[in-house]
Amino acid sequence: MDMDETIDEFGESTVREIGEITLRLERTNGLLERMLAEVAKTPSTHAIFVDAGYLYAAAGRLAAGTEDRRAFDLDAEALIDALIDKARTIFADSRLLRVYWYDGARRRIHTSEQQTIAELPDVKVRLGNLNANNQQKGVDSLIRSDLESLARHRAISDAALIGGDEDLVSAVEAAQGYGARVHLWGIDAPDGRNQAEPLLWEVDSQRTFDADFFKPFVTRRPAVPYEGAQAMPRPSREDVRFVGAQISARWLSARGREALVGLLPGHPYLPGSVDQELLVEAERLLDYSLRGQSDLRRVLRDGFWDHLQKCY
């Protein structure tokens, strides 16, 4: 074979290879175009996560003047419909996955009210425990588990979170870590915020609903007086701060300055065990539940830290 024939054969082989590569590229591009077209046709999905403890306390105080669930009725069905409508307006190009309703119940057994809510379409009721002081336990961990799981499996692109507790920060971070956007919905507080600042810092957007939004769904029950009945008034911020300092003094006396040195680097945050101990003792001294009272819980922690820093 002479040189010209070799060149011709080499040229034909190269042309064939280039043709095959071009064909493969065209097929790949066609596949990508079809995939992108399918993705474009797939709607975004959102879900609503409701911390019922926060909602009852904040909405009751705003619309009925009390946080005591026994003192007012909440039309949960109508309220959930209103929240779904609001989400439909905000997430215009998105479809609703469902509403997650987190509440507490003794031994996780549904009350009649919770059962009614659970039977509503597109609503999932998830229950934590309710202790002797009517405080929810385990609700925050349920919210985190659901948020993280749904975000990880790409089941939602947006989450509307109605809550205020600082413990929800980890739930927000977990969902955002998988690409979901978390939008914090709050309830107007007459004398300041009822949502923890660290929670406000972490979310992708914030929205607050006023009394006009909640009044149609909250009805104050007629007072039924009975002998010896006495409702405990909401403690003042000064009283709560003083109790925080009082508990701090006891804590320092029991544990010593070595424990204080280990605590200071975490300021202004407290380890979970210390924060829980502070909350339980404060509620005992105040004879008042601080559940859903994010503003008072911050004041309580401030009082605790103020005393520690004075002693350092």
N, C-alpha and C positions, 0 to 999 in steps of 0.2 A: 504494500500500500504506500503510495507516494504521499508527500507532505500535504498536497492540496486535499486529497481524500481524507486524511487524518483531521485536518482543520474543519472540513465540511461535517465530518461525523461528530467532532467535538462541539461544533456550533449547533447542530441539530439536537444533541443531548442537552445542551444548556438551555436551548429554547423550550424543550419539553419540560425540564425541571422548573423553569420560570413559569411556564403555563400552569403546572400542577400547584405551585406555590400560590399563584394568583387565584386559582380556583378555590383553594382552601381558605384563603383570606376572604374571598367573596362569601363563602359559606359561613365562615365565622362571623363576619359583619352582619350577614342576614339573620343569624341566630341572635346576636346581640340586639339588633333592631327589634326583633319580635319580643325579646325579653323586656326591653325598655317600654315597648308599647303595652305589654301586659301590666307592668308596674304602674304605668301612667293611668291605666284603667282601674287599678285596685285602689279603693278609697282608703284614706287614713282612718284609724280607729281610736276612739277615746273611751275612757271609763271614768266614773265618778266614785271617789272614796270618801265616805262620811264617817268621821269619829262622832258617834251619837252622843257620847258623854260631853264633848265640847259643844255640839250643836244644841242640846237641851239646855245646858247651863247658860250659854251665851245668848241664845234666842229667847229663852225664858226671862232672863234678866232684862233684855232689851225691850221685849214686847209685852211682858207680863209683870215686870218688876221683881221677879224672884227666880232663883235657880233651882228651887225645890220642885222636882217633877210631880210631886203629889199635889202641887198647888195650881197646875194648869194642864190643859189638854193640847196636844200637838197633832194636827191633821197631817200625819206623815205621808199619806198617799198623795194628797194635793201638793204638799211641799216637794216630794220627790218628782212629781210631774213638772213642777215649776223649775226645778233644778235641771231636769232633762231638757226642757225648752230653752233654758238659759245656755246650756252647753251646746245645743243645736245652733244657736245664734253665734256663739263665740267660735265654735269649730265648724264653720259652715260647710267645708268640704270633707267632713269626717262622719263616720257612722258610730253609734253608741254600741259598745260591747255589753256593758251592764252597769248597774249601780251597786257598789259594795257598801253595806251598812254594818258598821262595827259597833257592838254594844256589849255590856256586861250582864251576866245573869248568874244567879246562884247555882252552882254545880253545872253551869252551862245548859240549863234547861230553859227553853223559850218561855217568856211570859205570853199572855194572850195578845198583848200589843205587838210583841216581837213576832209572834206567829202570823199575825195579820200582815205585817210588813213583809215577811218572808214569802207570803203567797202572792205578792204583787208581781206583775210581769217585769222582766228585766232587772230584778232586784235579788241580790244574794246577801243574806244575813249571816254574819260571822260573829260568834260570841266568845268573849273572854270571861273570866271569872269575876264575881262580885263578892268582895270581902264583907266582914261584919260592919265596916264603916261606910258601906255602899260605894266603895272605890273600885274602879275597873282595874283588872289585872290581866296582862297578856294581850291587850288590844293593840298596843303599838307594835308588838312583834308580829301579830297577824297582818297588820297593814304592810309592814316591811316585806313579809313573805310573799304576799300577793303582788305588791308593786314590783318587786324584783323578778318574780317568776314571769309575770306578764310581759315585762320589758325584755327579759332575756329571750323569750320565745317570740318576740316581735308581734305579740298579740295586740299591743297598743302602741300608738305613737305619742299620745298626750294623756296625761292624768290630771284630773281636777281633784285636788285634795282639800277637804273641809276639816280642819283641825287646827290646833294651836300649840300642842305640847312640843317642847324641845326634843323629846325622845324620838320624834318623827324625822329628825334630820338624817339619821342613818337610812331611813326608808327612801327619802328623796335622793340621797347620794347613790344608793344601790340602783334605783331606776334610771337615773341619769347616766350611770356607768354603762348601761346597755343602750343608750341612745334615745331614751324616752324623755319628753319634756314634761316637767311637773309644774302645775299652776296652782298656787295656793289661794283658796277662797276662804274669806273670813267673815265674821259677823261684827258689826259696829259695836264698840264698847263705849258706854257713856262717859267713863272717867279714864280713858287711856286704852292701851292695847291689851288684847287678850290672847295674843299670839307671840310666842318666843322670838326674840330678835334673831338668834342663830337660824331659826327656821325661815324667817323672812329673807335672810341673806342667801340661802342656798337655792331657793326655788327660781324657776325661769320667769314667772310673772305673778302678780298679786292682784286680787280683786276683793273688795269689801261690800257686803250687802247691808243696807240700812234697815231701820225699823219698818218703813213702809213695805219692804219686801216680805218681812216675816209676820206682820200683824194679821194678815188674813188667815194664817195657819195656827196661830196661838190664841187660846181662849183661857182666861183666868177662871178657875173654879170658884164657886161661892165658898167663903170661909165657913167651916163647921167647927165652932168653938167647943171645947170640952175641958173639963176641970183639970187644972194643972198644966194645960198646954202652953208652951212658950216657945216661939220661934227665935232662934239665935240670929241676931243682926250680923251683917257682914262686917268683919273687923276692919279697922282703919289701917292704912299703910304703915302708920307709926307703930301701931300695936304689933303688926306682923314683923316689922323690922326689929322691934324690941325682943320679941320671942326668938327671932333668929340669933340675935346676939346672946340671949340667955342660953340657948342650946349650945352655941359655940363655946361659951365659957365652961359648960359642963363637959363638952367633948374634949376640950383642951385639958381640963383637970383630970379626966379619966385616962387620956392617952399620952400626955406629956408633949414637950416641945419637939422631940424627935419625929413624932407623927406630923406635927405642924410643918416641919422642914420638908417632909415628903409631899405635903399637900400644896404648898405655895407655888411650885412651878406650873401647876395646872390652872391657876387663876385666869379667868373668873369661873371656870368650870369645876364641878365637884365630881369625884368618882361616883359611879352609880350607887354603890352600897351606902356611901356617906349621904348622898342626896336623898335616898329613900329613907334612911334613918332620920334625917332632918325633917322630911315631910311628915312622917308618921308622928314624931314627937310634937311637931308644931300643931298638927290637927288635934292631938290630945290636949295640949295646953289651951288652944283657942276654942276647943269644942266646936269646930267648924271645918267642913270639908273644903280642901283647896283644889279638888279635882276640877279641871276646866278653868282654874283661876290662874292663868299664866302670869298675869301682872303681879298678883300677890306672891306667887312662887318666886318670881324674880326678886321682889322686895325681901322675901324671907332669906334667899341666898345672899343678898347684899348685906343684910344684918349679920349673917353668919360670918361673911368675909370681913366686914368692918371690924368686928371684935378680934378676929385672928390677926389682922394686920396691925392693930394697935398693940398687940402683945408681942409682935415679932421684933 
